[in-house]
Amino acid sequence: MTIIATPSPTASSRRPWPRLAWYAVLGAGLLLGLFSFGYQWASGLTVTGLTNTVTWGLYIVVFMFLVGISAGGLIVVAGSELIGSHRLESLNVLAVIVSGTAIAAAAVSIIPDLGRPEMAWQMIVSPQPMSPLVWDMAVITIYLAIAAIDLWILTRPWPMPRALRVMAMVSLPVAVLVHSITAWIFGFLVARPFWNTAILAPLFISSALVSGTALVLVIAWIVHRVTAWEPPPHVFGDLGRLLAWFVAVDFFLLSAELITAYTSQTDYHLAPLHMLLTGRLAPVFWSQILLGVLVPFVVYAVPRLRARIPLLVGAATLSILGVFAKRVDILMPGMYDPQVSMAPGIPAGRPDQGFIIDELYVPTWVEYGVVVGIAAFAGALITIGVRRYVLPRPEQS
């Protein structure tokens, strides 16, 4: 199933230092993440930047982002299989590895946000059907199983076209569902008007297609540059064309939501919207629009620019960062908009602090350390997957 070229299977073995340096970076990141998580577990969420007003922060942003990447990558693979296109077939194994890794990292990222992760087993032994977290846990587990089965089918020594098609028919709706459930966790909160919109699920899915496809492109380029793996030359241009459409649809949905919210002229819509357009989140929002949407779209849409692979990879990297910023723009306005506006306000949740109505959330070193650990965990899984299932083996040369 995977197209492999083997110019020199031992080329990387003659240059062990870059590989060892990469392993050292991953190991250091994992140690930092474990130390930060252990410190938070022992001390409680008070060592984070979360308060009584801002109860969701960096961990939830990372969770939303990783779920999107996982769904986007698998949607592209399943969609190509269902329409009978073989142009991206060489990326199937890599895309499944990236998608499975992202959903595994997403499952890990929600644990430090629980506050008391040692009680997470209660969701398994006594699940509450009305809890959105239970549904998220269920669909993530199913998604992980689908990614594992897909990887097993794709790496068999004999082709299994019928099994691949069946799995595509199953994985495509599950991939859509996993991100829809994440969006509904936000959208069903009537007390947060900025999130309570029917377009949130389509908006999550469209940005998932952008980030998932862009990450597959970037990782494929990196693997191609540092190993003996050789994908067909046309795959990067094909992914670029797909990204042009995905970015355009995502921007349209975002614009439709913002225009509708602005023209409604209702206070509960205008307050968080002003935070994005002219307030404290304006630098993040406008950077996302300019660097995460407009600049990459020009590269994707113009054939001469898209043909320059380093420029295309740079645009894909900007798209990934833009989607991460978009997750911040979705989460934080709903958190910054206070639910209680009468004096004396809301306690900030810190010792010796008075009562305040609104505050600025700033992640602490503990949160950054945990996120670095999650990134290292994802990098380790992708590295293992690439070495085990993507790179040519000596007996294949």
Buried (B, 14 or more C-beta within 10 A) or exposed (E): BBBBEBEEBEEBEEEEEEBEEBEEEBEEBBBBBBBBBEBBBEEEBEBBBBBEBBBBBBBBBBBBBBBBBBBBBBBBBBBBBBEEEEEBBBBBBBBBBBBBBBBBBBBBBBBBBBEEBEEEEEBEEEBEEEEBBBBBBBBBEBBBEBBEBBBBBBBEEEEBEEBBBBBBEBBBEBBBBBBBBBBBBBBEBEEBBBBBBEBBBBBBBBBBBBBBBBBBBBBBBEBBEBBBBBBBEEBBBBBBEBBBBBBBBBBEBBEEBBEEBEEEEEEBBBBBBBBBEEBBBBEBBBEBBEBBBBBBBEBBBBEEBBEBBEBBBBBBBBBBBBBBBBBBBBBBBBBBBBEEEEEEBBEBBEEEEEEBBBBEBEBBEBBBBBBBBBBBBBBBBBBEBBBEBBBBEEEEE
